[in-house]
Amino acid sequence: MSKPLREAMPIVTAFIDDFRAEFGEPVVMAIKAGMNGQRTFWARENGNEVGTPIAAPKKAAVIASCARCAHWARPGLSAGYCGAGRSDLVTAYGAGHPLRKLPSDKGANCAEFKEQ
């Protein structure tokens, strides 16, 4: 570490020194690799940064599903049903009614999907 970096980032440099003393060469190599563009080490202190930041994991895409749809209803202990555009569904809803069943893809490709 150069003298200006030690002055600008005293906590980080003390941390690096402690790790170097405790773990030796493997830690030094990882820190150097981070400073040379690999994602093995990164630190920030007082607005200064050293190393290479590790990219945050991407959030999973939200997939449409019946359970997340405003048209989904689940009366009693039923598995739920799709009520998209159906005002008569309550009276039509019965054990053998085709609307009682949800799509096999659980609504992932539903054209009527509407976020709750």
MMTF fields as JSON, N, C-alpha, C and O atoms, coordinates in Angstrom:
{
  "mmtfVersion": "1.0.0",
  "mmtfProducer": "UNKNOWN",
  "numBonds": 463,
  "numAtoms": 464,
  "numGroups": 116,
  "numChains": 1,
  "numModels": 1,
  "chainsPerModel": [1],
  "groupsPerChain": [116],
  "chainIdList": ["A"],
  "bondAtomList": [4, 2, 8, 6, 12, 10, 16, 14, 20, 18, 24, 22, 28, 26, 32, 30, 36, 34, 40, 38, 44, 42, 48, 46, 52, 50, 56, 54, 60, 58, 64, 62, 68, 66, 72, 70, 76, 74, 80, 78, 84, 82, 88, 86, 92, 90, 96, 94, 100, 98, 104, 102, 108, 106, 112, 110, 116, 114, 120, 118, 124, 122, 128, 126, 132, 130, 136, 134, 140, 138, 144, 142, 148, 146, 152, 150, 156, 154, 160, 158, 164, 162, 168, 166, 172, 170, 176, 174, 180, 178, 184, 182, 188, 186, 192, 190, 196, 194, 200, 198, 204, 202, 208, 206, 212, 210, 216, 214, 220, 218, 224, 222, 228, 226, 232, 230, 236, 234, 240, 238, 244, 242, 248, 246, 252, 250, 256, 254, 260, 258, 264, 262, 268, 266, 272, 270, 276, 274, 280, 278, 284, 282, 288, 286, 292, 290, 296, 294, 300, 298, 304, 302, 308, 306, 312, 310, 316, 314, 320, 318, 324, 322, 328, 326, 332, 330, 336, 334, 340, 338, 344, 342, 348, 346, 352, 350, 356, 354, 360, 358, 364, 362, 368, 366, 372, 370, 376, 374, 380, 378, 384, 382, 388, 386, 392, 390, 396, 394, 400, 398, 404, 402, 408, 406, 412, 410, 416, 414, 420, 418, 424, 422, 428, 426, 432, 430, 436, 434, 440, 438, 444, 442, 448, 446, 452, 450, 456, 454, 460, 458],
  "bondOrderList": [1, 1, 1, 1, 1, 1, 1, 1, 1, 1, 1, 1, 1, 1, 1, 1, 1, 1, 1, 1, 1, 1, 1, 1, 1, 1, 1, 1, 1, 1, 1, 1, 1, 1, 1, 1, 1, 1, 1, 1, 1, 1, 1, 1, 1, 1, 1, 1, 1, 1, 1, 1, 1, 1, 1, 1, 1, 1, 1, 1, 1, 1, 1, 1, 1, 1, 1, 1, 1, 1, 1, 1, 1, 1, 1, 1, 1, 1, 1, 1, 1, 1, 1, 1, 1, 1, 1, 1, 1, 1, 1, 1, 1, 1, 1, 1, 1, 1, 1, 1, 1, 1, 1, 1, 1, 1, 1, 1, 1, 1, 1, 1, 1, 1, 1],
  "groupList": [{"groupName": "MET", "atomNameList": ["N", "CA", "C", "O"], "elementList": ["N", "C", "C", "O"], "formalChargeList": [0, 0, 0, 0], "bondAtomList": [1, 0, 2, 1, 3, 2], "bondOrderList": [1, 1, 2], "singleLetterCode": "M", "chemCompType": "L-PEPTIDE LINKING"}, {"groupName": "SER", "atomNameList": ["N", "CA", "C", "O"], "elementList": ["N", "C", "C", "O"], "formalChargeList": [0, 0, 0, 0], "bondAtomList": [1, 0, 2, 1, 3, 2], "bondOrderList": [1, 1, 2], "singleLetterCode": "S", "chemCompType": "L-PEPTIDE LINKING"}, {"groupName": "LYS", "atomNameList": ["N", "CA", "C", "O"], "elementList": ["N", "C", "C", "O"], "formalChargeList": [0, 0, 0, 0], "bondAtomList": [1, 0, 2, 1, 3, 2], "bondOrderList": [1, 1, 2], "singleLetterCode": "K", "chemCompType": "L-PEPTIDE LINKING"}, {"groupName": "PRO", "atomNameList": ["N", "CA", "C", "O"], "elementList": ["N", "C", "C", "O"], "formalChargeList": [0, 0, 0, 0], "bondAtomList": [1, 0, 2, 1, 3, 2], "bondOrderList": [1, 1, 2], "singleLetterCode": "P", "chemCompType": "L-PEPTIDE LINKING"}, {"groupName": "LEU", "atomNameList": ["N", "CA", "C", "O"], "elementList": ["N", "C", "C", "O"], "formalChargeList": [0, 0, 0, 0], "bondAtomList": [1, 0, 2, 1, 3, 2], "bondOrderList": [1, 1, 2], "singleLetterCode": "L", "chemCompType": "L-PEPTIDE LINKING"}, {"groupName": "ARG", "atomNameList": ["N", "CA", "C", "O"], "elementList": ["N", "C", "C", "O"], "formalChargeList": [0, 0, 0, 0], "bondAtomList": [1, 0, 2, 1, 3, 2], "bondOrderList": [1, 1, 2], "singleLetterCode": "R", "chemCompType": "L-PEPTIDE LINKING"}, {"groupName": "GLU", "atomNameList": ["N", "CA", "C", "O"], "elementList": ["N", "C", "C", "O"], "formalChargeList": [0, 0, 0, 0], "bondAtomList": [1, 0, 2, 1, 3, 2], "bondOrderList": [1, 1, 2], "singleLetterCode": "E", "chemCompType": "L-PEPTIDE LINKING"}, {"groupName": "ALA", "atomNameList": ["N", "CA", "C", "O"], "elementList": ["N", "C", "C", "O"], "formalChargeList": [0, 0, 0, 0], "bondAtomList": [1, 0, 2, 1, 3, 2], "bondOrderList": [1, 1, 2], "singleLetterCode": "A", "chemCompType": "L-PEPTIDE LINKING"}, {"groupName": "ILE", "atomNameList": ["N", "CA", "C", "O"], "elementList": ["N", "C", "C", "O"], "formalChargeList": [0, 0, 0, 0], "bondAtomList": [1, 0, 2, 1, 3, 2], "bondOrderList": [1, 1, 2], "singleLetterCode": "I", "chemCompType": "L-PEPTIDE LINKING"}, {"groupName": "VAL", "atomNameList": ["N", "CA", "C", "O"], "elementList": ["N", "C", "C", "O"], "formalChargeList": [0, 0, 0, 0], "bondAtomList": [1, 0, 2, 1, 3, 2], "bondOrderList": [1, 1, 2], "singleLetterCode": "V", "chemCompType": "L-PEPTIDE LINKING"}, {"groupName": "THR", "atomNameList": ["N", "CA", "C", "O"], "elementList": ["N", "C", "C", "O"], "formalChargeList": [0, 0, 0, 0], "bondAtomList": [1, 0, 2, 1, 3, 2], "bondOrderList": [1, 1, 2], "singleLetterCode": "T", "chemCompType": "L-PEPTIDE LINKING"}, {"groupName": "PHE", "atomNameList": ["N", "CA", "C", "O"], "elementList": ["N", "C", "C", "O"], "formalChargeList": [0, 0, 0, 0], "bondAtomList": [1, 0, 2, 1, 3, 2], "bondOrderList": [1, 1, 2], "singleLetterCode": "F", "chemCompType": "L-PEPTIDE LINKING"}, {"groupName": "ASP", "atomNameList": ["N", "CA", "C", "O"], "elementList": ["N", "C", "C", "O"], "formalChargeList": [0, 0, 0, 0], "bondAtomList": [1, 0, 2, 1, 3, 2], "bondOrderList": [1, 1, 2], "singleLetterCode": "D", "chemCompType": "L-PEPTIDE LINKING"}, {"groupName": "GLY", "atomNameList": ["N", "CA", "C", "O"], "elementList": ["N", "C", "C", "O"], "formalChargeList": [0, 0, 0, 0], "bondAtomList": [1, 0, 2, 1, 3, 2], "bondOrderList": [1, 1, 2], "singleLetterCode": "G", "chemCompType": "PEPTIDE LINKING"}, {"groupName": "ASN", "atomNameList": ["N", "CA", "C", "O"], "elementList": ["N", "C", "C", "O"], "formalChargeList": [0, 0, 0, 0], "bondAtomList": [1, 0, 2, 1, 3, 2], "bondOrderList": [1, 1, 2], "singleLetterCode": "N", "chemCompType": "L-PEPTIDE LINKING"}, {"groupName": "GLN", "atomNameList": ["N", "CA", "C", "O"], "elementList": ["N", "C", "C", "O"], "formalChargeList": [0, 0, 0, 0], "bondAtomList": [1, 0, 2, 1, 3, 2], "bondOrderList": [1, 1, 2], "singleLetterCode": "Q", "chemCompType": "L-PEPTIDE LINKING"}, {"groupName": "TRP", "atomNameList": ["N", "CA", "C", "O"], "elementList": ["N", "C", "C", "O"], "formalChargeList": [0, 0, 0, 0], "bondAtomList": [1, 0, 2, 1, 3, 2], "bondOrderList": [1, 1, 2], "singleLetterCode": "W", "chemCompType": "L-PEPTIDE LINKING"}, {"groupName": "CYS", "atomNameList": ["N", "CA", "C", "O"], "elementList": ["N", "C", "C", "O"], "formalChargeList": [0, 0, 0, 0], "bondAtomList": [1, 0, 2, 1, 3, 2], "bondOrderList": [1, 1, 2], "singleLetterCode": "C", "chemCompType": "L-PEPTIDE LINKING"}, {"groupName": "HIS", "atomNameList": ["N", "CA", "C", "O"], "elementList": ["N", "C", "C", "O"], "formalChargeList": [0, 0, 0, 0], "bondAtomList": [1, 0, 2, 1, 3, 2], "bondOrderList": [1, 1, 2], "singleLetterCode": "H", "chemCompType": "L-PEPTIDE LINKING"}, {"groupName": "TYR", "atomNameList": ["N", "CA", "C", "O"], "elementList": ["N", "C", "C", "O"], "formalChargeList": [0, 0, 0, 0], "bondAtomList": [1, 0, 2, 1, 3, 2], "bondOrderList": [1, 1, 2], "singleLetterCode": "Y", "chemCompType": "L-PEPTIDE LINKING"}],
  "groupTypeList": [0, 1, 2, 3, 4, 5, 6, 7, 0, 3, 8, 9, 10, 7, 11, 8, 12, 12, 11, 5, 7, 6, 11, 13, 6, 3, 9, 9, 0, 7, 8, 2, 7, 13, 0, 14, 13, 15, 5, 10, 11, 16, 7, 5, 6, 14, 13, 14, 6, 9, 13, 10, 3, 8, 7, 7, 3, 2, 2, 7, 7, 9, 8, 7, 1, 17, 7, 5, 17, 7, 18, 16, 7, 5, 3, 13, 4, 1, 7, 13, 19, 17, 13, 7, 13, 5, 1, 12, 4, 9, 10, 7, 19, 13, 7, 13, 18, 3, 4, 5, 2, 4, 3, 1, 12, 2, 13, 7, 14, 17, 7, 6, 11, 2, 6, 15],
  "groupIdList": [1, 2, 3, 4, 5, 6, 7, 8, 9, 10, 11, 12, 13, 14, 15, 16, 17, 18, 19, 20, 21, 22, 23, 24, 25, 26, 27, 28, 29, 30, 31, 32, 33, 34, 35, 36, 37, 38, 39, 40, 41, 42, 43, 44, 45, 46, 47, 48, 49, 50, 51, 52, 53, 54, 55, 56, 57, 58, 59, 60, 61, 62, 63, 64, 65, 66, 67, 68, 69, 70, 71, 72, 73, 74, 75, 76, 77, 78, 79, 80, 81, 82, 83, 84, 85, 86, 87, 88, 89, 90, 91, 92, 93, 94, 95, 96, 97, 98, 99, 100, 101, 102, 103, 104, 105, 106, 107, 108, 109, 110, 111, 112, 113, 114, 115, 116],
  "secStructList": [7, 7, 2, 2, 2, 2, 2, 2, 7, 2, 2, 2, 2, 2, 2, 2, 2, 2, 2, 2, 2, 2, 2, 7, 2, 2, 2, 2, 2, 2, 2, 2, 2, 2, 2, 6, 6, 7, 6, 6, 7, 3, 3, 3, 3, 6, 6, 3, 3, 3, 3, 7, 7, 7, 7, 7, 7, 7, 7, 7, 7, 7, 7, 7, 7, 4, 4, 4, 5, 6, 6, 3, 3, 7, 7, 6, 6, 7, 7, 7, 3, 3, 7, 6, 6, 7, 1, 1, 2, 2, 2, 2, 7, 7, 6, 6, 7, 4, 4, 4, 1, 7, 7, 6, 6, 6, 6, 6, 6, 7, 6, 6, 7, 7, 5, 7],
  "xCoordList": [0.837, 0.0, 0.881, 1.888, 0.488, 1.251, 0.873, -0.184, 1.738, 1.513, 0.219, -0.527, -0.094, -1.35, -2.585, -3.541, -2.578, -3.714, -3.842, -4.954, -2.739, -2.757, -3.345, -4.035, -3.082, -3.623, -5.099, -5.88, -5.48, -6.861, -7.798, -8.986, -7.263, -8.094, -7.438, -7.036, -7.329, -6.621, -7.289, -6.592, -8.605, -9.296, -9.105, -8.827, -9.254, -9.085, -7.651, -7.429, -6.682, -5.288, -4.942, -4.163, -5.498, -5.267, -5.885, -5.297, -7.059, -7.729, -6.86, -6.656, -6.353, -5.497, -4.234, -3.823, -3.626, -2.412, -2.691, -1.889, -3.826, -4.184, -4.388, -3.931, -5.075, -5.297, -3.988, -3.759, -3.146, -1.842, -1.048, -0.445, -1.046, -0.308, -0.903, -0.169, -2.203, -2.874, -2.867, -2.628, -3.131, -3.334, -2.254, -2.209, -1.394, -0.245, -0.538, -1.445, 0.251, 0.286, -1.044, -1.326, -1.89, -3.158, -4.028, -4.672, -4.048, -4.847, -4.236, -4.951, -2.938, -2.25, -2.545, -2.8, -2.512, -2.786, -4.232, -4.483, -5.175, -6.586, -6.79, -7.53, -6.148, -6.27, -5.659, -6.248, -4.483, -3.841, -4.7, -4.828, -5.288, -6.157, -7.351, -7.754, -7.916, -9.032, -8.628, -9.409, -7.425, -6.942, -6.588, -6.452, -6.438, -6.133, -7.35, -7.203, -8.558, -9.772, -10.555, -11.66, -10.017, -10.777, -11.71, -11.449, -12.782, -13.777, -13.437, -14.221, -12.27, -11.831, -11.701, -11.642, -11.655, -11.492, -11.987, -11.734, -12.704, -13.158, -13.424, -13.979, -13.028, -13.28, -13.504, -13.021, -14.265, -14.528, -14.41, -14.906, -13.736, -13.607, -13.361, -12.557, -14.051, -13.89, -14.026, -13.329, -14.916, -15.138, -14.11, -14.201, -13.135, -12.128, -12.467, -13.01, -12.147, -12.404, -11.134, -10.353, -10.935, -9.861, -10.449, -11.413, -9.877, -10.342, -11.426, -11.639, -12.107, -13.144, -14.456, -14.539, -15.496, -16.78, -17.36, -17.194, -18.032, -18.718, -20.132, -20.83, -20.543, -21.874, -22.946, -22.829, -23.986, -25.116, -25.859, -25.979, -26.361, -27.11, -28.374, -29.004, -28.731, -29.934, -31.156, -31.175, -32.166, -33.419, -34.142, -34.102, -34.788, -35.554, -36.716, -37.346, -36.986, -38.1, -39.416, -39.569, -40.346, -41.663, -42.433, -42.593, -42.9, -43.642, -45.115, -45.478, -45.945, -47.383, -47.795, -47.314, -48.672, -49.226, -50.619, -50.943, -51.424, -52.799, -52.839, -53.672, -51.954, -51.961, -51.62, -51.885, -51.039, -50.698, -51.672, -51.469, -52.714, -53.637, -54.872, -55.381, -55.345, -56.53, -57.796, -58.8, -57.758, -58.918, -59.007, -60.023, -57.968, -57.936, -58.795, -58.713, -59.613, -60.447, -60.203, -59.903, -60.335, -60.11, -61.122, -60.783, -62.356, -63.358, -63.166, -62.767, -63.453, -63.357, -61.976, -60.965, -61.945, -60.678, -60.326, -59.542, -60.903, -60.653, -59.221, -58.518, -58.812, -57.483, -57.476, -56.417, -58.65, -58.758, -59.261, -59.199, -59.757, -60.232, -60.011, -59.759, -60.111, -59.952, -61.33, -62.24, -61.475, -62.749, -62.661, -63.465, -61.714, -61.513, -62.772, -63.198, -63.368, -64.521, -65.784, -66.683, -65.904, -67.054, -67.843, -67.425, -68.987, -69.848, -70.728, -71.263, -70.884, -71.74, -70.976, -71.555, -69.694, -68.87, -69.3, -69.211, -69.758, -70.149, -71.263, -71.218, -72.263, -73.352, -72.928, -73.436, -72.017, -71.57, -70.509, -70.263, -69.89, -68.787, -69.289, -70.044, -68.874, -69.266, -68.155, -67.181, -68.303, -67.236, -66.836, -65.657, -67.8, -67.479, -67.306, -67.063, -67.422, -67.367, -65.947, -64.981, -65.812, -64.47, -63.681, -62.45, -64.37, -63.652, -63.055, -62.283, -63.428, -62.863, -61.362, -60.632, -60.9, -59.514, -58.695, -59.127, -57.513, -56.583, -55.768, -55.651, -55.203, -54.394, -53.194, -52.694, -52.739, -51.621, -50.339, -49.497, -50.186, -48.978, -49.173, -48.352, -50.267, -50.579, -50.727, -50.536, -51.063, -51.324, -50.117, -50.212, -48.984, -47.758, -47.927, -47.273, -48.792, -49.001, -50.419, -50.907, -51.07, -52.458, -52.593, -51.931, -53.446, -53.679, -54.529, -54.553, -55.226, -56.092, -55.411, -56.04, -54.122, -53.438, -53.49, -53.24, -53.821, -53.884, -53.29, -53.803, -52.219, -51.528, -52.492, -53.302, -52.404, -53.25, -52.914, -53.523],
  "yCoordList": [-1.179, 0.0, 1.241, 1.309, 2.197, 3.443, 4.323, 4.15, 5.249, 6.132, 6.936, 7.017, 7.546, 8.308, 7.441, 7.913, 6.173, 5.295, 4.977, 4.901, 4.796, 4.538, 5.728, 5.546, 6.912, 8.11, 8.3, 8.717, 7.999, 8.193, 7.112, 7.365, 5.888, 4.754, 4.003, 2.851, 4.642, 3.988, 2.72, 1.787, 2.661, 1.471, 0.303, -0.818, 0.565, -0.487, -1.002, -2.212, -0.1, -0.554, -1.337, -2.287, -0.961, -1.728, -3.119, -4.105, -3.199, -4.476, -5.362, -6.541, -4.782, -5.53, -6.002, -7.152, -5.125, -5.499, -6.653, -7.581, -6.598, -7.664, -8.993, -10.04, -8.939, -10.167, -10.708, -11.918, -9.83, -10.242, -10.95, -11.995, -10.387, -10.981, -12.333, -13.259, -12.435, -13.659, -14.771, -15.932, -14.419, -15.44, -15.504, -16.458, -14.518, -14.562, -14.346, -13.602, -15.013, -14.799, -14.987, -14.201, -15.984, -16.122, -14.868, -14.492, -14.227, -13.011, -11.878, -11.118, -11.772, -10.728, -10.905, -9.927, -12.15, -12.422, -12.065, -11.529, -12.357, -12.036, -10.523, -10.022, -9.806, -8.346, -7.753, -6.867, -8.235, -7.741, -8.044, -7.214, -9.237, -9.597, -8.651, -8.239, -8.309, -7.366, -5.997, -5.32, -5.59, -4.291, -4.315, -3.266, -5.52, -5.67, -6.062, -6.528, -5.877, -6.072, -7.339, -7.49, -8.262, -9.463, -9.162, -8.257, -9.915, -9.669, -10.469, -11.309, -10.201, -10.916, -10.002, -10.476, -8.695, -7.758, -6.383, -5.927, -5.736, -4.363, -3.736, -4.377, -2.482, -1.764, -0.29, 0.236, 0.373, 1.805, 2.443, 1.917, 3.594, 4.348, 5.813, 6.128, 6.69, 8.145, 8.56, 9.467, 7.904, 8.248, 7.668, 7.895, 6.927, 6.279, 4.803, 4.192, 4.232, 2.82, 2.155, 2.762, 0.91, 0.089, -1.269, -1.713, -1.917, -3.23, -3.135, -2.088, -4.256, -4.365, -4.753, -5.807, -3.909, -4.231, -5.536, -5.875, -6.245, -7.465, -7.067, -6.378, -7.506, -7.16, -7.769, -8.916, -6.997, -7.496, -8.538, -8.395, -9.584, -10.585, -9.978, -9.11, -10.443, -9.943, -10.509, -11.665, -9.672, -10.125, -11.021, -10.798, -12.018, -12.917, -12.157, -11.317, -12.463, -11.824, -12.278, -13.438, -11.359, -11.705, -12.401, -11.863, -13.585, -14.367, -14.347, -14.551, -14.098, -14.111, -15.489, -16.507, -15.514, -16.795, -16.53, -15.415, -17.556, -17.405, -16.855, -16.004, -17.329, -16.903, -15.424, -14.851, -14.791, -13.377, -12.522, -11.317, -13.141, -12.455, -11.953, -12.617, -10.777, -10.182, -10.988, -10.86, -11.808, -12.616, -13.915, -14.607, -14.25, -15.52, -15.431, -14.461, -16.44, -16.504, -17.844, -18.841, -17.85, -19.093, -19.194, -18.96, -19.541, -19.661, -20.932, -21.97, -20.838, -22.013, -22.633, -21.94, -23.938, -24.659, -25.092, -26.022, -24.422, -24.813, -24.478, -23.729, -25.058, -24.773, -23.431, -22.949, -22.825, -21.548, -21.728, -22.822, -20.655, -20.684, -19.318, -18.328, -19.284, -18.039, -17.421, -18.072, -16.179, -15.494, -14.355, -13.425, -14.395, -13.31, -13.035, -13.85, -11.855, -11.42, -12.223, -12.166, -12.97, -13.834, -13.379, -13.614, -12.725, -12.339, -13.507, -13.484, -14.538, -15.674, -16.824, -17.879, -16.634, -17.746, -18.312, -19.52, -17.459, -17.953, -18.981, -20.021, -18.703, -19.676, -20.859, -21.966, -20.647, -21.733, -22.607, -23.731, -22.09, -22.813, -24.059, -23.977, -25.194, -26.466, -27.477, -27.2, -28.657, -29.649, -30.049, -30.29, -30.123, -30.557, -29.426, -29.689, -28.198, -27.066, -26.882, -26.922, -26.679, -26.564, -25.352, -25.376, -24.303, -23.146, -23.378, -22.562, -24.511, -24.839, -25.12, -24.933, -25.561, -25.914, -24.712, -23.936, -24.586, -23.539, -24.064, -25.279, -23.185, -23.66, -24.463, -24.238, -25.393, -26.25, -25.455, -25.864, -24.317, -23.493, -22.496, -21.6, -22.655, -21.784, -20.316, -19.426, -20.06, -18.705, -17.963, -16.766, -18.629, -17.962, -17.306, -16.304, -17.859, -17.306, -16.775, -16.71, -16.401, -15.965, -14.56, -13.626, -14.416, -13.112, -12.218, -11.002, -12.798, -12.038, -11.664, -11.064, -12.013, -11.765, -10.287, -9.406, -10.043, -8.695, -8.733, -9.441, -7.987, -7.964, -7.582, -6.669, -8.28, -7.981, -6.628, -6.194],
  "zCoordList": [0.0, 0.0, 0.0, 0.704, -0.787, -0.829, 0.357, 0.965, 0.668, 1.82, 1.686, 2.662, 0.51, 0.399, 0.672, 1.288, 0.219, 0.456, 1.948, 2.47, 2.62, 4.063, 4.82, 5.823, 4.358, 5.011, 4.679, 5.534, 3.45, 3.01, 3.531, 3.735, 3.749, 4.147, 5.315, 5.158, 6.472, 7.577, 8.103, 8.5, 8.115, 8.62, 7.66, 8.087, 6.359, 5.358, 5.358, 5.315, 5.405, 5.38, 6.648, 6.585, 7.782, 9.014, 8.886, 9.33, 8.286, 8.044, 7.152, 7.441, 6.069, 5.147, 5.86, 5.704, 6.636, 7.383, 8.345, 8.451, 9.044, 9.984, 9.257, 9.717, 8.124, 7.356, 6.804, 6.806, 6.34, 5.827, 6.926, 6.682, 8.127, 9.241, 9.657, 10.003, 9.621, 10.083, 9.04, 9.372, 7.762, 6.741, 5.675, 4.899, 5.624, 4.724, 3.256, 2.883, 2.434, 0.989, 0.26, -0.645, 0.594, -0.136, -0.053, -1.032, 1.105, 1.257, 0.443, -0.21, 0.486, -0.288, -1.774, -2.477, -2.256, -3.673, -4.037, -5.116, -3.15, -3.412, -3.458, -4.304, -2.568, -2.544, -3.801, -4.42, -4.184, -5.414, -6.636, -7.536, -6.663, -7.788, -7.866, -8.954, -6.707, -6.677, -7.178, -7.847, -6.862, -7.331, -8.811, -9.44, -9.367, -10.79, -11.62, -12.75, -11.068, -11.854, -11.59, -12.111, -10.794, -10.475, -9.304, -8.512, -9.2, -8.144, -6.886, -6.444, -6.321, -5.124, -3.918, -2.784, -4.15, -3.041, -3.47, -4.585, -2.548, -2.765, -1.411, -0.518, -1.26, -0.012, -0.322, -1.325, 0.583, 0.433, 1.815, 2.812, 1.841, 3.087, 2.741, 1.863, 3.429, 3.23, 1.77, 1.314, 1.039, -0.366, -1.319, -2.526, -0.815, -1.652, -1.799, -0.879, -2.952, -3.209, -3.713, -4.445, -3.318, -3.864, -4.212, -3.588, -5.196, -5.609, -6.665, -7.277, -6.862, -7.889, -7.227, -6.596, -7.361, -6.734, -7.273, -8.445, -6.4, -6.793, -7.196, -6.452, -8.375, -8.875, -7.985, -7.553, -7.715, -6.93, -7.748, -8.965, -7.101, -7.851, -8.443, -7.839, -9.623, -10.276, -9.569, -9.146, -9.454, -8.86, -9.864, -11.074, -9.332, -10.185, -10.811, -10.169, -12.059, -12.753, -12.127, -11.747, -12.029, -11.504, -12.615, -13.711, -12.321, -13.306, -12.921, -11.762, -13.913, -13.668, -13.177, -13.675, -12.215, -11.747, -11.204, -10.794, -11.209, -10.733, -9.308, -8.996, -8.454, -7.057, -6.898, -5.841, -7.918, -7.866, -8.687, -8.838, -9.209, -10.112, -9.371, -8.467, -9.763, -9.145, -9.464, -8.763, -10.504, -10.882, -10.094, -10.155, -9.364, -8.643, -7.394, -6.641, -7.181, -5.984, -5.314, -5.971, -4.007, -3.268, -2.132, -0.972, -2.464, -1.406, -0.593, -1.122, 0.688, 1.555, 1.528, 1.643, 1.375, 1.327, -0.089, -0.277, -1.089, -2.473, -2.881, -2.203, -4.012, -4.563, -5.281, -5.683, -5.446, -6.137, -7.547, -8.107, -8.117, -9.495, -10.127, -9.439, -11.474, -12.22, -12.429, -12.942, -12.032, -12.195, -13.19, -13.121, -14.112, -15.069, -15.873, -16.691, -15.622, -16.396, -16.169, -17.008, -15.08, -14.849, -13.639, -12.505, -13.861, -12.746, -12.297, -11.189, -13.155, -12.83, -12.176, -11.919, -11.906, -11.46, -10.108, -9.885, -9.218, -7.894, -8.011, -7.354, -8.842, -8.988, -9.85, -9.668, -10.773, -11.653, -11.0, -11.437, -9.964, -9.338, -8.638, -7.67, -9.124, -8.533, -8.747, -9.446, -8.142, -8.19, -9.608, -9.868, -10.532, -11.892, -12.892, -14.07, -12.47, -13.389, -13.939, -13.177, -15.277, -15.862, -15.344, -15.344, -14.905, -14.402, -13.017, -12.515, -12.406, -11.105, -11.21, -10.237, -12.369, -12.564, -13.034, -13.886, -12.459, -12.895, -14.077, -14.239, -14.903, -16.033, -15.544, -14.442, -16.365, -15.965, -15.726, -14.927, -16.416, -16.196, -15.058, -14.864, -14.302, -13.15, -13.548, -12.719, -14.805, -15.271, -15.804, -16.077, -15.961, -16.414, -17.786, -18.074, -18.63, -19.971, -20.167, -21.295, -19.095, -19.146, -19.737, -19.284, -20.742, -21.358, -20.469, -20.661, -19.5, -18.599, -17.289, -16.418, -17.137, -15.872, -15.492, -16.314, -14.226, -13.688, -12.289, -11.422, -12.054, -10.764, -9.643, -9.802, -8.51, -7.36, -6.803, -5.825]
}
